[in-house]
Amino acid sequence: MDAKTRDLALLAFLSLFCAVSAWAGDRDVFGSVNLCYRIRADQPGRSMPITPFLGDQKFDPETKRIMGVAFEMARAAIGCPSGADAIIAKRIIELAKAGERNTERLSEFALDTLRSQ
């Protein structure tokens, strides 16, 4: 399975997980209602949730897709509290600028940063 297919499968799982959690009324780790949102990486040009955090920084479409997947993975791992979005996004962007393109590492390093605060 190539990386794009794996990422699309992961996004489908995350979307289902978030939809079921919201439907069941689950709460995230901070006690807020779990309001994950879906992204569609299979639609070129579609905005990724990390896009608002990019500011004037430019990345190629594939890197944006990878960062978007890593962003969603990190959010899903902590129950999607929106207060952590900026911290997660900032770390993922820093790592991508340094050349990291592995979604699992981007997500895990962002979570490590969040845990250390």
Secondary structure, DSSP 4 states (H G I P E B T S, - for coil): --HHHHHHHHHHHHHHHHHHHHHHT-B-TTSSB-------TTSTTPPPTTGGGTTT----HHHHHHHHHHHHHHHHHTT--GGGHHHHHHHHHHHHHTT---HHHHHHHHHHHHHT-
